[in-house]
Amino acid sequence: MNETPAPAPPSWQEDVFATLKKRGIQQIAYVPDAGHSHTIVEAQRDPAIHDVVLTTEEEGVGVVAGAWLGGQRAALLMQSSGVGNCVNMFSLLEMCRFPFLTLVTMRGEYAEFNPWQSPMGRTTRQALELMGITVLRADEPEDVEETVEAALDSVFEAGERVAVLLGQKLIGRKKWERN
């Protein structure tokens, strides 16, 4: 029986993991998501990175803050719908002035088929900014590495709280398929 090899990830996904690794990220907290799948798989394989699967995104805010208190750098990976789950926990970042990095794959925009994703997709940027988080965005593959690098500088050199929104066009059209 021949198995079809898995297709190579898009280069921007490889850029995300390589940039996080190069800049010393030691913990990656996430709720499973197709847009972050390459980074999640590589984090699971890498003995220098502790991957933390979450039951809800707001737990990741605490994981990232705890990593900083323990002397490590961490990032939270989530989908835009998860931002709504985190709003109350973002208060922790503001009150304690923790540096914070989150990478957010967007839903509810380009070619979205699921209407439940649209309200949070339209308000993700505003929700983050209202909670004091600087928002950067990449919509083109060639912009992802530089945008993540810029976020890492702001977070770990200036102590800022930054979200990088990864536009839905990067991931491409999602298809609803039955198994």
VEXROBA-553649 format. One line per field, with one value per residue (C-alpha): chain; residue in three letters; residue number from 0; x, y, z. Coordinates in steps of 0.5 Angstrom, whole numbers, plus 500, padded with zeros to 3 digits. Example, Ala and Ser with C-alpha at 12.3 -4.5 7.8 and 13.67 -1.06 7.14 Angstrom:
BEGIN
chain (A, A)
resn (ALA, SER)
resi (0, 1)
px (525, 527)
py (491, 498)
pz (516, 514)
This chain:
BEGIN
chain (A, A, A, A, A, A, A, A, A, A, A, A, A, A, A, A, A, A, A, A, A, A, A, A, A, A, A, A, A, A, A, A, A, A, A, A, A, A, A, A, A, A, A, A, A, A, A, A, A, A, A, A, A, A, A, A, A, A, A, A, A, A, A, A, A, A, A, A, A, A, A, A, A, A, A, A, A, A, A, A, A, A, A, A, A, A, A, A, A, A, A, A, A, A, A, A, A, A, A, A, A, A, A, A, A, A, A, A, A, A, A, A, A, A, A, A, A, A, A, A, A, A, A, A, A, A, A, A, A, A, A, A, A, A, A, A, A, A, A, A, A, A, A, A, A, A, A, A, A, A, A, A, A, A, A, A, A, A, A, A, A, A, A, A, A, A, A, A, A, A, A, A, A, A, A, A, A, A, A)
resn (MET, ASN, GLU, THR, PRO, ALA, PRO, ALA, PRO, PRO, SER, TRP, GLN, GLU, ASP, VAL, PHE, ALA, THR, LEU, LYS, LYS, ARG, GLY, ILE, GLN, GLN, ILE, ALA, TYR, VAL, PRO, ASP, ALA, GLY, HIS, SER, HIS, THR, ILE, VAL, GLU, ALA, GLN, ARG, ASP, PRO, ALA, ILE, HIS, ASP, VAL, VAL, LEU, THR, THR, GLU, GLU, GLU, GLY, VAL, GLY, VAL, VAL, ALA, GLY, ALA, TRP, LEU, GLY, GLY, GLN, ARG, ALA, ALA, LEU, LEU, MET, GLN, SER, SER, GLY, VAL, GLY, ASN, CYS, VAL, ASN, MET, PHE, SER, LEU, LEU, GLU, MET, CYS, ARG, PHE, PRO, PHE, LEU, THR, LEU, VAL, THR, MET, ARG, GLY, GLU, TYR, ALA, GLU, PHE, ASN, PRO, TRP, GLN, SER, PRO, MET, GLY, ARG, THR, THR, ARG, GLN, ALA, LEU, GLU, LEU, MET, GLY, ILE, THR, VAL, LEU, ARG, ALA, ASP, GLU, PRO, GLU, ASP, VAL, GLU, GLU, THR, VAL, GLU, ALA, ALA, LEU, ASP, SER, VAL, PHE, GLU, ALA, GLY, GLU, ARG, VAL, ALA, VAL, LEU, LEU, GLY, GLN, LYS, LEU, ILE, GLY, ARG, LYS, LYS, TRP, GLU, ARG, ASN)
resi (0, 1, 2, 3, 4, 5, 6, 7, 8, 9, 10, 11, 12, 13, 14, 15, 16, 17, 18, 19, 20, 21, 22, 23, 24, 25, 26, 27, 28, 29, 30, 31, 32, 33, 34, 35, 36, 37, 38, 39, 40, 41, 42, 43, 44, 45, 46, 47, 48, 49, 50, 51, 52, 53, 54, 55, 56, 57, 58, 59, 60, 61, 62, 63, 64, 65, 66, 67, 68, 69, 70, 71, 72, 73, 74, 75, 76, 77, 78, 79, 80, 81, 82, 83, 84, 85, 86, 87, 88, 89, 90, 91, 92, 93, 94, 95, 96, 97, 98, 99, 100, 101, 102, 103, 104, 105, 106, 107, 108, 109, 110, 111, 112, 113, 114, 115, 116, 117, 118, 119, 120, 121, 122, 123, 124, 125, 126, 127, 128, 129, 130, 131, 132, 133, 134, 135, 136, 137, 138, 139, 140, 141, 142, 143, 144, 145, 146, 147, 148, 149, 150, 151, 152, 153, 154, 155, 156, 157, 158, 159, 160, 161, 162, 163, 164, 165, 166, 167, 168, 169, 170, 171, 172, 173, 174, 175, 176, 177, 178)
px (500, 503, 502, 501, 506, 503, 504, 509, 507, 506, 513, 510, 508, 515, 517, 513, 516, 523, 523, 520, 525, 531, 528, 528, 521, 521, 514, 508, 501, 495, 489, 489, 488, 490, 493, 498, 499, 506, 508, 505, 508, 515, 514, 512, 518, 523, 526, 528, 520, 515, 508, 502, 495, 490, 482, 481, 485, 485, 489, 494, 495, 496, 501, 505, 505, 508, 513, 516, 516, 520, 525, 522, 519, 513, 507, 500, 497, 490, 484, 481, 475, 479, 481, 474, 475, 481, 478, 478, 485, 488, 487, 492, 497, 495, 495, 502, 505, 507, 510, 506, 506, 500, 499, 492, 490, 484, 477, 470, 473, 476, 471, 468, 463, 461, 457, 459, 466, 464, 462, 469, 473, 470, 472, 478, 483, 478, 478, 485, 487, 481, 485, 492, 495, 498, 496, 500, 498, 500, 496, 501, 506, 512, 510, 509, 517, 518, 512, 513, 520, 517, 513, 518, 522, 517, 515, 522, 526, 521, 516, 510, 504, 503, 498, 500, 494, 495, 490, 485, 488, 494, 491, 486, 479, 477, 472, 467, 468, 465, 469)
py (500, 507, 513, 519, 524, 530, 536, 541, 547, 554, 557, 563, 557, 555, 562, 563, 557, 559, 566, 564, 558, 563, 568, 564, 562, 556, 555, 555, 555, 553, 551, 546, 550, 549, 555, 554, 546, 547, 551, 546, 540, 543, 545, 538, 535, 540, 538, 545, 548, 546, 545, 546, 544, 548, 547, 554, 560, 564, 559, 561, 568, 565, 560, 566, 570, 564, 563, 570, 570, 563, 567, 564, 567, 564, 565, 564, 561, 562, 563, 570, 566, 565, 572, 573, 568, 572, 579, 578, 575, 580, 585, 581, 583, 590, 590, 586, 589, 582, 582, 578, 575, 572, 570, 570, 566, 570, 567, 571, 575, 572, 567, 565, 560, 559, 565, 564, 566, 573, 577, 576, 576, 583, 585, 582, 588, 592, 587, 587, 594, 596, 591, 595, 590, 593, 589, 588, 584, 580, 578, 576, 571, 575, 579, 574, 573, 581, 582, 576, 579, 586, 583, 579, 586, 590, 584, 582, 588, 594, 589, 591, 586, 585, 581, 579, 577, 572, 574, 569, 569, 566, 560, 560, 558, 553, 547, 544, 536, 530, 524)
pz (500, 498, 502, 499, 502, 506, 502, 504, 508, 505, 506, 511, 516, 516, 517, 523, 526, 524, 527, 533, 534, 532, 537, 543, 544, 549, 550, 545, 548, 543, 541, 535, 529, 521, 520, 526, 524, 522, 528, 532, 529, 529, 536, 538, 535, 538, 545, 546, 546, 550, 547, 551, 548, 551, 553, 551, 549, 555, 559, 554, 557, 563, 560, 557, 563, 567, 562, 563, 570, 570, 565, 559, 552, 550, 544, 544, 538, 536, 531, 531, 535, 541, 542, 545, 550, 552, 553, 561, 562, 558, 564, 567, 562, 563, 570, 571, 565, 562, 555, 551, 544, 540, 533, 531, 524, 522, 520, 518, 513, 506, 503, 510, 509, 517, 519, 526, 525, 522, 528, 532, 525, 524, 531, 533, 532, 536, 541, 542, 541, 547, 551, 550, 545, 539, 533, 527, 521, 515, 509, 504, 505, 504, 509, 515, 517, 518, 521, 526, 527, 529, 534, 537, 538, 541, 546, 548, 547, 549, 554, 549, 548, 541, 537, 529, 525, 520, 514, 512, 505, 507, 509, 503, 502, 507, 504, 508, 507, 509, 511)
